[in-house]
């Protein structure tokens, strides 16, 4: 098992894509339900995590 880009069969790529898609949708939904801790910080803190951390 590895990254979906390096898989040779479509079946394995499809499984990885489904898992990643479900995880991202679930993470988004959970963030909306637990948004209060995120809103407790200033907008600069949120901007830092959205811009700087993915670049690392």
MODELLER restraints for C-alpha pairs under 7 A, 6 or more apart:
rsr = mdl.restraints
at = mdl.atoms
rsr.add(forms.Gaussian(group=physical.xy_distance, feature=features.Distance(at['CA:4:A'], at['CA:13:A']), mean=5.05, stdev=0.5))
rsr.add(forms.Gaussian(group=physical.xy_distance, feature=features.Distance(at['CA:4:A'], at['CA:16:A']), mean=6.04, stdev=0.5))
rsr.add(forms.Gaussian(group=physical.xy_distance, feature=features.Distance(at['CA:7:A'], at['CA:13:A']), mean=6.15, stdev=0.5))
